[in-house]
Amino acid sequence: MAVTIIIKRTIKDEHMVSRLAPLIVQLRSLAAVQPGFLTDQTFSCLDCEGEFLIMSTWHLLEDWNKWMHSEERMAIQRQVDELLGEKTVYRYYEPIVGGIPPQFRPEA
């Protein structure tokens, strides 16, 4: 089943954009040719300036994990995190058919 990876980055300094943009383009270009990659979209937050979300959809979580942990990607990601001054945040999601699953247990 396809999985969607939500990637959150916050750009605090508009001057870093010119240094960050080529790295992001490189990550996206390389991801697009990885086995299992399906699609991605980037969103700019309207009510929280500088926050960006990337929704990246992969055939299997294993496909994403291979790309996520590849030396090529990790080298670029280290540069991104260094420029941002913080770690990029990742969340993993899968589609739910028919609403909330029966095993749903709210946190106490």
C-alpha positions as CSV (number, residue, x, y, z in Angstrom):
1,M,0.0,0.0,0.0
2,A,1.3,3.5,-0.9
3,V,2.7,5.6,1.9
4,T,3.0,9.4,2.2
5,I,5.9,11.0,3.9
6,I,5.3,14.5,5.3
7,I,8.5,16.5,5.4
8,K,8.5,19.8,7.4
9,R,11.1,22.5,7.0
10,T,11.2,26.0,8.5
11,I,13.2,28.7,6.8
12,K,13.9,31.4,9.3
13,D,16.1,33.6,7.2
14,E,15.1,34.7,3.7
15,H,18.8,35.1,2.8
16,M,19.4,31.3,3.2
17,V,16.8,30.6,0.5
18,S,19.4,31.1,-2.3
19,R,21.7,28.6,-0.7
20,L,19.0,26.1,0.2
21,A,17.1,26.1,-3.1
22,P,19.7,24.2,-5.1
23,L,19.9,21.5,-2.4
24,I,16.1,21.0,-2.4
25,V,16.0,20.8,-6.2
26,Q,18.8,18.2,-6.0
27,L,16.9,16.2,-3.4
28,R,13.7,16.3,-5.4
29,S,15.4,15.4,-8.7
30,L,17.2,12.5,-7.2
31,A,14.1,11.2,-5.4
32,A,12.0,11.3,-8.6
33,V,14.1,8.6,-10.1
34,Q,14.2,6.3,-7.1
35,P,12.4,2.9,-7.2
36,G,9.0,3.2,-5.7
37,F,8.7,7.0,-5.9
38,L,5.2,8.0,-7.0
39,T,4.8,11.8,-6.6
40,D,5.4,14.8,-4.4
41,Q,4.0,18.2,-3.7
42,T,5.4,21.2,-1.8
43,F,3.2,23.5,0.2
44,S,4.0,26.9,1.7
45,C,2.2,27.7,5.0
46,L,-0.2,30.7,4.7
47,D,-0.3,31.5,8.4
48,C,3.2,30.5,9.6
49,E,5.8,32.3,7.5
50,G,8.8,30.3,6.4
51,E,7.2,26.9,7.0
52,F,7.1,24.4,4.2
53,L,5.6,20.9,3.9
54,I,6.5,18.3,1.3
55,M,4.1,15.4,0.7
56,S,6.1,12.7,-0.9
57,T,4.2,9.5,-1.9
58,W,6.0,6.1,-2.3
59,H,4.8,2.7,-3.3
60,L,6.1,1.1,-0.1
61,L,7.6,2.4,3.1
62,E,10.7,0.2,2.3
63,D,11.2,2.2,-0.9
64,W,11.2,5.5,1.1
65,N,13.5,4.0,3.7
66,K,16.1,2.9,1.1
67,W,16.1,6.5,-0.3
68,M,16.0,8.1,3.1
69,H,19.1,6.2,4.3
70,S,21.1,6.3,1.1
71,E,24.5,7.9,1.5
72,E,23.7,10.2,-1.5
73,R,20.6,11.6,0.2
74,M,22.0,11.8,3.7
75,A,25.0,13.9,2.5
76,I,22.6,16.5,0.9
77,Q,20.2,16.3,3.9
78,R,23.1,17.1,6.3
79,Q,23.8,20.3,4.3
80,V,20.1,21.2,4.4
81,D,19.8,20.7,8.2
82,E,23.0,22.7,8.7
83,L,21.7,25.6,6.7
84,L,18.3,25.5,8.6
85,G,20.0,25.1,12.0
86,E,17.7,22.3,12.9
87,K,16.7,18.8,11.9
88,T,14.1,18.3,9.2
89,V,11.0,16.6,10.6
90,Y,9.5,13.5,9.0
91,R,6.1,11.9,9.5
92,Y,4.9,8.7,7.8
93,Y,1.3,8.2,6.8
94,E,-0.8,5.5,5.1
95,P,-4.3,5.8,3.7
96,I,-7.2,4.6,5.8
97,V,-10.2,3.2,4.0
98,G,-13.5,3.7,5.6
99,G,-12.6,6.2,8.3
100,I,-11.0,5.7,11.7
101,P,-9.7,2.1,12.2
102,P,-11.2,0.0,14.9
103,Q,-7.9,-0.3,16.7
104,F,-7.8,3.4,17.3
105,R,-6.8,4.2,20.9
106,P,-6.6,7.9,21.9
107,E,-3.6,8.8,24.0
108,A,-4.3,9.0,27.7
